[in-house]
């Protein structure tokens, strides 16, 4: 086929073609792809040539020991992968509904969201739809957006970490995420009313990896204070490791306030008051650009927004001191 157009593509392409492209893109091996598709290798080779004939260019470079995607081929493979993920989500939804269920919802959240706003919203939607199958993925904002792009998530709770991300995703702000500096309650600095910057740097620090929004916020706070980052550091993105190290040793870390609240209330950790200006950062609902939410995903997003508005309204109310 020499003329590639939307109509010829729709009339000709089949899901087995997309499966072949996705499999070959992952394995880079014709033999393994043939095994996965339960076809002979000549049959897979013939199908690939037919696909390339439709497109008008080679999707893979044939090397002696592997099949390497061409520049255009990478776009084709990415489309095949996204479409299959989308189809898989559709099948799961329909299967659940057909069996009398309430569908399937897969959401992602940054670490702070999974400890606060997500659990509340999940409890609410499960009250409304007890048979709704909910799956939660905890990741960084960057990884969540990648999963959204690949259509393995319905929506995510996160924040933009790069300017260019706004071109591919819609963002509905929920609330500002406040940060604080914490240490374990037996730390020598825990009893001080205000801790100077000089004393802060006498102790080891826990930091998130470079490029993560919370690390960027910390570097911004340090820059405003006119100081460099600490030298005695441990870097981790694991929340569990972060909290364990804080509790086990005389370390200092910057974390979202909502994340450490239970540990502070139980007396395990203490918040350090310092001259550092820890500017809050908004988190919110991330969705694919110009793709409207439907069904459980839309209901879940509405619950998240309602809960966020209630919390913000409560914070603005004056507190009576008796």
N, C-alpha and C positions, 0 to 999 in steps of 0.2 A: 504494500500500500504506500503510495507516494505522497498522498495528501493527508496530512494529520490535522484533524479538526475535532471540535467538541462532539459533533454528531457521530463521526466515524469512531471516536474513542468510546462513546456510550454504547454504540451498536455492537462493538466488537469485544471490548475488554470483559474479562470474567474474573471472579474472585480467585480462581486457581492460578491465573496469571499474576495477580498481586501476591499470592502466597509464594509463588516461585521467586519473584523479585525480592520479597522480604527474606526468605530463607537463604537465597544465594547471597544476599547482602550481608547476612550474619555469618554464614559458614565460609563464603568465598570458595566453595568447593562444589563442583557439579555432582560428584558422586554422593556426597552427604545430602545434598538437596534432593537428589533422586530417591534416596532411601527415605527421607522424611515425607516425600509426596507419594511414596509407594509406586513409583514409576521407574521405567528403565532410563538409563543415562541418555541414550539417543533420543528418547521421547522428550526429556527435559531440554536437551540441546535444541531440538526442533522447535519447541514452544518458545524458547528464548529468542531464537532467530525470527519467529513470527512477531513477537513483541517488538523487537528492534526494527523489523520491517514496517510495522505500523507507525512507530515513532519517527523513523527516518534517521536514526543514529544508533551507535552502539552503546549499550548500557554498561557493559563490562569489557575491560581489556583482558584478552585471553593470554595469561602468562603460563609458563611451564608447570607451575605447581599451585596456582591460585587464580581466582577470578577477581580482578580489582575494579571497583566502580569507576567509570569515567566521571568527569566533572558534571556533565548533564545527568549521568546515571545516578549520582548521589541524590539529585532532586527527585528522580523517579522512585528510587528505593525509599526515600523519606515519605513520599506520598503513599506508597504501598503500605508502609508500616503504620502510618496514621490512620489510613482507611480501615485496615484490619483491626486496629485497636477500637475504632469507632464501631465497627460491625460487632466486635466481641461484646462491647458494652450494650449494644442494642439487643443482642441475643440474650444476655443475662437479664435485662429488664423484662423482655417479653416472656421468657421462661418463668421468671418469678411471678409476673402478673397472671399468667395462664394457670399456674398452680395455686392461685388464690392469695398470693403474696401481695405486697404493696410496692414491689419494684426494688431497685438497687441504687444505692448512693455511695459514691467513693469521693471522699474529700481529703484534702491535704492541709497541713498547718505547720507554721513555724513552731519552734519549741515553746515559746511563750503562749501561743494560741491554744496548743493542745493541753496546757495546764489550766486554762481558764475558760475562754469563750466557747471553744468547741464542745467540751463536756456538757455545758449548760444547754447549748442548742441541740445536741444529740438527745439529751434526756427529754427535751420538749417535743422533738419530732417523733421520738419513739412512743411518747404518750398518745400522740395523734394517730400514728401508724405503727402499731406494735410489731407487725410482720415485715416492716421495711428493713431490708438488709443494708446495714451501714458499715463501710470500711474506712478506717482512718489511717493516713500516712503522715508520718512526722519527718520533715526534711527542712533544709534551708530554702529560702525564697527562690534562689536560682534554680535549684533542683526541682522545686514545685512547678515553676514556670516551664521547665523543660517537659515535665510530665503532662502539664496542661496542653502544651503544644503537640505532644504525641497522642493526646486524647486518652490518657490512662487515668485522668482525674476529671470529675465533673466541675469542681471549683476548688479554690484553695484560699487559705487565709495567710497572707504574707505582706510583703511590701516591695516596692521597686528598689533595686540596688544599683541599677544602671539606667541612664537616660533613655537609651534605645529601646528598653523593654516596653515603654509606653506605646510604641507603635504596634505591638502584637497583642497587648492585653488591656482589658478594661479594669479599672480600679475603683471600687466603692469604699471610701474610708469608713472605718468603724469607730476607732477611738485612738487617742494618743497612748503610746507605750512608754511608761515611765521607767527610768533606770535608777539603780542605786549601787553603792559600793558596799560589799558585805565581807565579813570574816566570821570565823567561829566565835562563840560566846566566851571562850577562854583565851582569845587572842589578847595580847598586852594592850592593844589599842581600843579594845571594845568598851572600856570603861571611861574613855576620854570624851568630854563634851564636844569638842571640835578637834579634828585631827589635821595637823598642818601637812602641806605637801612634802616637806622634808621628811617627816616621820613616815609618810606613806611609802616613800621610796627606799626605806630601810628594810622592807619586807618583800618576800617573793610574791609574784602576781600570777594569776590565771588569766589568760587572754583567749578570745576566739580567734580563728585563723584570719589572716589578711583577706580583705575582699568581702567579708561578711558584714551585713549592716550594723550589727552591734559593735564590731571592731572599728568600723568607720566612725561610729558615734563616739567611741572612746578616744580615738585619735583626734577627733574634732575638739573634744573637751580638753584634752591635754594641750593641744595647740593654742586654744584660747587662754589657757593658764600660763602659756609660755614655757612649758616643760616638755622634755622628750619622754618617750615611752620607757618604762622600767626595763632594766637589763636582766634582772633575775626573774625569768618567766617560764611558765609551762603553757603550751598552746594546745588546745583541744576543742573539738566541736561537739563532743559527747557531753550531754547535760548530766548524765549519771556520773561520769568521771569528774566533771566540774564540781558538782555538789559533794562528792565523796572526798575530793582533795581539800575542799574548803573546810569540811568537818574534821578531817584527820590532821591537818597541819596549820601552821601560822601563815596562811596565804590570804591574799586579798583578791577579790574579783568583782567585775561589774556585770550585773544581771538585771533582767526585767523585774520590776518590783512585784508584779503579780506572781512571778515564778517562785520568788523566795519568801513570800508572805507566810505560807504555812510553816516554814522552817524558822522564821523569826518569831512567830506566835508561839511555837513550841519551845523556844529558848535555845535551839541548836545554833542558829546564826544570829548575828547582830548587824544592824545597819550603821555604817560609819558616816558621821557628819563631817564633810570636808569642804574646802573652798571651791572644789571643782563644780562647774556648771554642766550638769548632765541633762542635755536638752531632750525632751520627749520626742518620739518619732511615731507617726501614724502607721498603723497596720490596717488592713482592710481585705475585702473580698476581691480576689483575682479571678477573672474569667477570660476566655478567648475573645479576641477583638470582634465586635459586631456579631456575636453569636449569643442569642437570647437563651437564658436558662428556662427550662421547662420542668414540669412534674416535681418530684421530690427535691431536685436541686434548687428550683425557684422557691419552694416553700422553706427550705433550709436557709437560703440567703435572706429571706424575709424575717425569719426568726432571729438570725444573727443581727440584722439591722435593728430590729425592735429591741432586743436585749441591750445593744450598745446605746441606744437612745435613752433607755431607762436608767442605765448606769451613769451616763453623762448628766442626766437630769437630777439624779440623786446627789451627785457630787456638787452640783451648784446650789443645793438647798443648804441654808444655814443650820448649824448644829447648836441645839440648846444646851448650855452648860449648867448643870444643876449644882 
